[in-house]
Amino acid sequence: MKRLQPWLAGLCLLVACGSTAPSLSRDERERLPLDGRQEIFDAENDLIIARNRADLASDQLRDVESTLAELDGIEKRYERRLDANPATAGRIPLLRKVVRTERDYLEARREVALAEVTVATQEIRIAQVRVDLVKQRQLVRIGKAPFASLPAFERTIDEEEARGKQTRASSLDLRTKAQRLLDLWKFTQAKYAAETGDFDSGIWLE
């Protein structure tokens, strides 16, 4: 996996350091029963997975933005190619319709990618507070923290998971919109090809 993007790494550090995160010394951790050590390991592994997902979400956002940035140049190249031949110059308005629908789709995909970054960031928060809860349980177990300290950690998890549900729901709505625009783009491409017989311009713009 690639390293977490700098801004996400900073956020993770803020999440981890901005709270009163429970701390077990290495010696205390090694002396825990096997089930306690395994519980901490599993929670920390989930946190690593969440960070990797955030990294992928950030990469996908960057890819979509790069494709959007290149679209104008692609459109101009195809327009010059069509305009160079009087027999094909009339296709330019039709080509622009194809490009416009592609741009609409890519902008919708960018919204999805932004939402996925938000979802992934929230998943990091959830995973981090779960690590904190697991460690706090072990501190209670070895007598270094009171049992009464656990409900606060559990409430934090409930709050973060509720936020996570909201961000995931928003992402799903945006995906539905993007799929609709993808279908429209592909329909417009097919219509362009059917009307012009041109399977180079307007079809292979990706």
N, C-alpha and C positions, 0 to 999 in steps of 0.2 A: 504493500500500500504506500501511496505517497504520504508525505508528511502533511499534517493538518495545516490548512491555510493560516497565515499569521493572525488575521483578525479573529478567526474561530479559536485559535490556540489561546489568544488573549482572553477571549470570553470564557473558555474552559478554566483558565487560571483564576479569573475573577470568581467563577462559580465555586471553585474549590477553596480559594483562599478568603473569599468574602464572607464565608460562614464559619461558625465555630465547629469545624470538622473534627470528629473524634479521632484520637491518635493512639495507636497501639505501638509500643516499642517492638523492635525485632525479637527480643527475647520473650516478651509477653505473647507475641503472635506464635512463636515456635512452640510455646508451652500450652497453647490452646488444644483442646481435643480435636481429633481429625475432622469431625463434622463442622466445627467452628471455623477451622482454617479453610475447609472446602467452600463454606458459605461465603467467606470473604473473597476467595479466589474467583468464584463464579460471578460475584457482583462486580469485581474489578474487571473481569473479562468482558462483561456486558458494557462497561464504560468504554473500554477500548473499541469494541464493536461500534458503539454509538459515535465515537470520534471518527472512526473510519468512514462511517456513513455520511457524516457531516463533510468530510473531505471530498467524498464522491459527489455530494450535492453541490459543493462549491465548484468542482471541476465541470459539472454539467452546466451550471450557470455560465461559467466562463466560455464554454464551447458554444452555447446558444448566442451569447453576446458577440462572439467572434463571427459566427455565421451571419448574424444580422448586419454586422459592420461590413462584411464582404459583399452583401447582396446588391448594393448600388453599383459597385464596380462590375459585377457579373451582368447586371441589366444593361449597362452602357456598352459592354463588349458585344452582347447579342444584338443590341440595337444598331451598332455600327455595322455589324455583319449583314443585317437585313437591309439597312439603308444603302449599302454599297451596290445593291442590285435593284434596279427599278421594279423588277418582277416580284420582289419580296418586301419592298419598303412599306407596302400597305398592311403588312402584318404587325407592324410596331404597336398600334393601339391595342391589338389583341394580346400581344406579348405583355404589355404593361398591366393588363388585367390579371394575367397569370402571376406576375411578380407581386402585384398588390395583394393577391390572396395568399401568396407565400409569406409576405411580410406580416400580414395579419396573423397567420399561423405561428410564425416565429416569435412575434411579440407575445402571443398567448403562451407559447412554450416558455418564454422568459418569465412570465408571471408564475407559471408552474414551478420553474426552477427556483425562483425567489422563495416561493412558499415552501418548497422542499428544504431549502436552507434553514428556514424558520422552524420547520418540523424537526430537522436533524439537530438544530441547536437546542430545542426543547427536550429532545430525547437525551442529549448530553446532561441537561439539568436533572432529568428524572433518574438517569443512571447514577449520577453523582450522589443524589440524596439517598438512593438505595444503598450505595456503598457506605454512606455515613450511618444509615440505620443499622446495617449489618455490623459495623464496627462498634456502634454504641451497644448493641445487644451483647456483644462479647465483653465489653467493658462492664456491663451490668453483671454478666455471668461470673467474672473474676472479682467482683466486688469493688471496682474502681469507679463506678457510676451508679446512681440510684435508679431503681426500676421506674420511678416516676418521671424520669427524663425521656422515656421512649415515646410517649404520646405526641410530644412536640415534633419528633422526627416523622412519625406516621402521618400527622396532619400535613406536614410539608410535602410528603409524597402524594397525598390525596390532592392537594392544591395543584402541584405540578402536573399530575396526570390529567386533571380536569382541563388545564390549559392545553395539554397535549392533544386531547380529544378535539378541542376547538380548532387548533392549527391543522390537524389532519383532515377535519371536515372541510375546511376552507381549501385545502390542497385538492381534495377530490372534486369539488365544484369547478375549480380551475382546469383540472384535467378533462372534465366533460366538455368545457368550452373549447379547449385546445383540440380535442378530437373532432368536434363539429367543424372547426376551421380547417383542420387537416383534410377532412372529407371534401370540403368546398374547394380547397386548393387542388386536390387531385382531380375533382370533377372539371375544374377550369382548365387544367392541363390537357385532359382528355378532349375537351371541347375544342381547345386551340388546335390540337393535332388533327381532329376530325375535319375542322373547317379549312385548314391550311395545308394539310399533308406534311407538315414540318415536324419531324421527330427529333430535331436537334435543339432548336431554340424553343424555350418555353417548357420543354419536357425535362431536359437534363440541366436544370438550374441549381441542383443541390450541390 
